[in-house]
Amino acid sequence: MSANSVNIHASMNPSELDAADALGAYRRQFVIPEGVIYLDGNSLGPASYAALAALETAAKEEWAQGMIRSWNSAGWFNLPVSVGDKIAPIVGAEMGQVVACDTITVNLYKLLHAALALNPGRRKIVAEASSFPTDLYVAQGVTATLPDVTLALAEDGKAELTSLIDAETAVVLVNHVDYRTGALRNMQALTQQAQAAGALVIWDLSHSAGALDVALDACGVDFAVGCTYKYLNAGPGAPAFVYAAKRHHAHIKQPLTGWWGHARPFAFETGYDRADGVRAFLTGTQPVLSFRALSGALDIWEDVDLSQVRRKSLQLTQYFIERVKTECAAHDLVCITPEAPEQRGSQVSFQFEHAYEAIQALIDRGVIGDFRAPNVMRFGFTPLYLGFTDVAHAVAVLKEVLDTQAWKDPKYSIRTTVT
Ligand SMILES: *Cc1c(COP(=O)(O)O)cnc(C)c1O
């Protein structure tokens, strides 16, 4: 998509843009507290009425009344696979290749090992130094358990990721959208480049699943992990998911072998025998209540057109960038998000010397974004429950906070545990 096709300018009237919005009706399905403009759905999506209803049914009926019978009668045991099949179309995957389970971090541990086992002659993992840190910590954990494996990091301004991919590279671990800058990688091009060099690729979809039209099958991706508590709105601590291309299923070898990944879990055999397909990525008992919230949250996506989501997301981010440029020109804000639409995910980040304090002042005024160290103000834009009037209002509040230096109030410099 080119910049022109986004076709949004700072001077456009936000109410008119909202009136023409094909996705405007979805907002009613979410709980957005009065007075809040929520620009942090890239960190924790809001509750939807569908997720809350599913959670209540799971607690009050399936657990309280059904008790242990619900493992069968309510389909609890099969949730990782049934929910995985609901996620599949959102990330451009045919059924049977996605399983929901555990956390992103834990799943990356399994996937890195699985990829290394598939490429036994090669011992190098390539990743980005700018990656969300847990991805690197877990890669370091893999090298600690496999001492012959090394981790090569592409550092901003030094080495491009692709220049590190060589005949030693077993697997490339890459973020689809950078959590700090919002930069979007070209999935197809990088996947082809890595595979041409004989490497496998693991994509981290934390900031793209639910935010744009991901096309895992079409891009020939090997493996991916994704998050459901960000753009998929499934609630705090909701299970992550794993994608494994069908062509790899017969050869999956992951280290966290547990009874949920056994071919016959209720035979209680002494030896491990891997289950077929993506079930092989399961380890132990899964959080059923979180799964039910996730399943409810996913119902909303059944009729969502992801190309419309992508289009509106680019319009919202463009509108925000242009209005900030116009209205906050007097202040030292540096946009670190790519302005070319095809290189941008669904968030906008500005560097500002007093980013932490400014974000606290914004939150105090109902405009919820977040801060990322050392000096980044981060704003996520989610087409299903945000409109152009919200964006215009958020920019007006940002302007007020900067113009009046409201951020200087000492109460805004108190550091909280979670930022
Ligand atoms: C949010 C996020 C995670 C979080 O990992 P958890 O295991 O769910 O805590 C990991 N990687 C990236 C890129 C993220 O954005």
The ligand as an ORCA input file, in Angstrom:
! r2SCAN-3c Opt
* xyz 0 1
  C       4.417     -9.053     24.307
  C       5.579     -9.769     23.715
  C       6.078    -10.937     24.312
  C       5.519    -11.411     25.624
  O       5.897    -12.722     25.925
  P       5.144    -13.545     27.057
  O       5.827    -14.824     27.086
  O       3.697    -13.609     26.680
  O       5.293    -12.785     28.334
  C       7.115    -11.597     23.665
  N       7.629    -11.136     22.501
  C       7.177    -10.001     21.924
  C       7.760     -9.527     20.634
  C       6.145     -9.277     22.517
  O       5.709     -8.162     21.960
*
